[in-house]
Amino acid sequence: GDQRRGGTQQAIQMPGVRAIVAVASGKGGVGKSTTAANLALAAAREGHRVGLLDADIYGPSAPRMMGVSGKPELTEGKRLIPKEAHGIKVMSMGFLVDEDTPTVWRGPMVQTAIQQMLRDVEWGELDLLIVDMPPGTGDAQLTLSQQVPLAGAAIVTTPQDLALTDANKGLNMFRKVDVPVLGFIENMSYFQCPSCGERHHVFAEGGGRREAARLGTELLGEIPLDIVIRETSDGGNPVVVAHPESPHAAAYGNIARRI
Ligand code: ADP
């Protein structure tokens, strides 16, 4: 559409990258970054060349989740070389700013930082670049979704009504700029009791599926609330890598095949 390709926003070219998919959320804390990392790793397990761009400037989590840190090396042409972790390429704002520096960005600084992350990274040849978007639907998110040539966006939500309302806002933002919404991913869908095996729907049941249907989009998958998912990603070794034969890894794999 005109708004995406024309106007004041210049679309950024990433010639070596075959498909760029955004993982977004209407609000923070729903597990967007965890989902983005595990999907990237699941796609790599399928044999794809994958990159993960942690564009969550407010709370970059890729360094911790992927277990990589430090300033990136530069090419002779002064382009940033992504780090390698668990077989994928990773770039994060967390590599560029000091972890102890509170990242209180002013609007223009956010734009400049995002620009560098988009224009100056030497990805090489990739089949898939997953962009871990900043949470929410503000200006930074809108600009990003206009400038990056996104093949599509997957929206992470938890099952509560409020989260679903925010997911709906995310969906509308992408539709406004003509980025195809691939569907919702319901995270923390249920808790499976380790002793009795019963599934407890801690927040609500079926919200993601219902809301996706109502809004004319897909439910790409459901990921349970599980301490293993938290511990592995907080420890720099996401569940897809730490427990490749687990049902969680299979669930991420099924979603990765649909994006
Ligand atoms: P966001 O990117 O949406 O802010 P994160 O991915 O950083 O959210 O997740 C927030 C916290 O919740 C992290 O500590 C993460 O490990 C945890 N978490 C995310 N998804 C799950 C899950 N399915 N089960 C258990 N913990 C999870």
Boltz pocket constraint, residues with backbone or C-beta under 6 A from the ligand:
constraints:
  - pocket:
      binder: B
      contacts: [[A, 25], [A, 27], [A, 28], [A, 29], [A, 30], [A, 31], [A, 32], [A, 33], [A, 34], [A, 35], [A, 61], [A, 135], [A, 187], [A, 188], [A, 223], [A, 224], [A, 225], [A, 226], [A, 227], [A, 229], [A, 230], [A, 231], [A, 233], [A, 234]]
      max_distance: 6.0
